[in-house]
Amino acid sequence: MTDTPIRFDDGAAYERMMGIWSALAGEIFLGWLAMPKNLSWLDVGCGNGAFTEQIIRHNAPSAVEGIDPSEGQIAYAKTRAAAAAAKFRLGDAMALPFAADGFDAAVMALVIFFVPDPAKGVAEMARVVRPGGVAAAYAWDMNGGGFPLEIILKELRAMGLSPIWPPSADASRREEMVRLWTDAGFEDVETRRIDVTRTYVDIDDFWSAASGSLSLKTALAKMEPAQLADLKARVRVHLSEATDGRVTVSAFSNAVKGRVPK
């Protein structure tokens, strides 16, 4: 494991690996938030714009801005249909480039565990959301086994290999989310677990998508063919395969929301 900051620079590869997972969890997350339409939103760590696009479809915001530290991700986001209704720019979650009280809602989708200092990121959301507004996040429960590729990571660790790990993985725990939101001054703090399932055409489809993950790329690149074959055999034991070859994988994330005091 490593404390090195993780940055996704390939928007297309991220879409292949995490886009569908993000959409599955994001739809449940937005339904849970139950925010009205015509609000102004900030998508912190918007990545390639997948979740920003969901906000637009689901909530019809009056305005929405997305920030991310990766030029590659922002470039990809600007190619989306959402680009016509959203503004995308480079930015740091711990130093948001916006004035105070400028948004009705601020969200982090699968981001908080990548923020080097999560408390600063949450405090920044509290600063830019107006009184009565909402700040929320959801993140794979990394330490609880909720990451979509946990079955691979588990076997890599068993083989003595160290996949890349988010620097702030603890921030994905529900009790830590409550602490972060409470310490930042939010009221009516709530959390929930989001369970999702994804089906791949076959095991090759699963491996093809998984290989685009930064958590795996470095480790897989160092493996000899025989070692990689062994890893695949180990992982296959944990996969649910249908008679037609389809592979089903489950994952879960934790979500939190809170309101800025009026």
N, C-alpha and C positions, 0 to 999 in steps of 0.2 A: 504494500500500500504506500501511498505517497501523499505529501502535502502540497505538491506542485499544483498551481492553479490549472484547471482544466478549461480549455477553450475550444469550442466547436467552430471550425472555419469552413466546413464543406456543407452548405445548406442542403444540397441534393442527397448526400449520404445520410445526413441526419433525418431527412424526410423518409428515406427508405427504412431506416432502423427504428426511429422513435416517433415519426409523424402519426402513424396509425394508433400506436399506444397512447400518444398524447391526446388524440382526438377522442378515443374511447373514454379515458378518464376525465378529459376536459368537459365533455357533454354532461356527465354526472355532476361535476363540480359546479358548472354554471347553473344547472337546475337547482342545486342545493343553495347557491347564493340567492336565487330568486330576486334578482335586481330588476327594477323596472326599465323600460326602454327610454331612449333619449337622454342618457346620462353621458358624461365625459369620463373616459377610461384611460388608464395608463397600464401598459403591459410591460412589466419590468423583466428584463432578460427575455425579450420576445423571440430570440433565436431567428429562425427562418420565416417567422410570421404565421406559423400554423395555428397557434392558439389565438393570435390577434384576429385571424379570419373567423375563427369560431365565435369570438365575442361579437363581431359584426353580424354574423348570421343569426346568432341566438338572441342578442340584446338590442340590435339596431341603435347603437350609440349615437349621440349627437356629435361626438368627436372621439377619436382614439389615437393614442400615440404609443409607439413601441420603441424601446431602447435596448441595445445589446452591445457588448464590447467587441464583437467580432465583425470585421468589415465583410467577410465572406457571407455570414448569416444575414446581415442587413442587405447586402446586394441581392441575395436570393429572395428575401422578403419583398423587396421592391418589384419583383417580377410577378408576384401574386395578384390575383384579382382584387384582393383586399387593399392593395396599394392605392387604389383610387379613392378609398374611404379612410385611409389611415396615413399617419406620418411616421416614418421610421428614421431613427438616427442613432449614431454611436453614443454610448453612455455607460456610466458606472452605477451599479445598483447602490453602492455605498455613498455616492455623491450625485444624486439625481439632478440633471440640468434644468430644473423647473422651479418656479416660485412657489411659495407656500400656499396652501389652500386652493390649488388649481384644478383638482379633479374630484369627481364624485366617487370614483372607485379606482383602486390600484391593486394589481394582482401579480403574483409570481407563479408561473406554471412550470413545474419541474426545474426550479431554479435555486431555491434557497440553500440547498446543500452545496452548491458551487460558489456561493458568496463567502469570501474569506472571513468576514465578520458579519454573521447573520443579524446580530443585534443592530448594527449600523444600517443594514438594509431595511430592516423593519422600521427603525426610527425614521428613515428617510421617507418611507411610504406614509407614516403618520404625519410627517411634515407637509407633504404635498397634497394630501387628501383634506378636503374642507370639513369643518365640523358637521357631524351627522353622516359623513360618508363612510365607506367601507374599504378595508384593506384585507386581502385574503391570499392564501397560497395553498398549493397542493404539491406533494413531493413523494416519490417512491420511498417506502419505508426501507431504507438501505440496510440498516443494522438488524431489521426485523425480518429480512428475507423477501421483501416486496418487489425488488427490482425485477423487471421482465427477464433479465439474463442471469438471475441468481443461480439457476441450475448449472450454468456453465462456470460462473465464478466460483461456486462451491467446489467443483471438481478441479479447477485450476489451483485453488488453495490446497486441496488434498494432495496435489502433485508437487507441491512446494513452490508454486509460481505465485507471483504477486501482481494481480491486475491493478490498473489505475483505480483509485478510490476518491470520491469527492472529499474535499478538505473539511467540509462541515457536515458530514453524514449524520451526526447527532441531531441536527436541526430538523431532520425528517421524522423524529419521534413525536408522537402527539403531546406528551407531557412537556417536551422542550418547546414545541410550538406555542402551547398555552403560556409558558413562562415568557417567551419572547414577546408575544402580543400583550401580555399583561404588563410587563416591564416597560413597554413602549407607550403605555397609557390608554390602550384600547378598552372599550367597554363591551359588554355582551359577547365575550369571547366564547366561541364554540368550535368543536372539532368533530370530525367524522372520518371513518375509513371508507375508501373507495376501492371496490374490487372489480377487476376487468379481466376478460379472457379474449385472446386473439387466436385465430386459426390460420395456419400456413398451409400452402398447397401440399407440401411434403417436407421431409427433413432437410433436403437441400435448400429449399426456399427459406427455411428457418435459419440455416447456417449462413446463407448469402446475406440475409438481412442483419444477422447478429455480427458478422465480420466488419460491419461499418461502425461498430461501437468503439469509442475511444477507450472504454474499459477493457476491451479485448485485443485491439489491434496490435499493440506492442507485444503483449504476451504471445499471441498466435504467431507473429512474425518470427519469433525466436525459436519456435518449435520445429523439430525434425519431423518429416512425414510420418514416421512410425509413432512418434509421440502425439502428433495431432490426431492420428487415427485412433489412438488409445483414448484420447480425450473425448472424441465423438462417440465412441462406444460407451464410455462412462456416462455421458450426458443422455444418450439414447434410452438408457434404463429408466430415466426420470421423466421422459416425454410420454404424453398420451397420444398414441397413434391410432387412427381409425383404420378400418379394413381397406379403405381406398388410399391410404397413405397420408391423409391429412394429419397435421400435428397441431395440438391445442396446448397453449401455454397460458398460465394464469399469473397475475401480478396484483399488487395492491399498493395504494398510496394513502397517505394521511393528508387531511385538509384542515385548514383553520380559517376562521374569519372573525373580525372584530370591528367595532364602530368607533369612530373618532368622537369624543365627547363634544356636545354642543355647548 
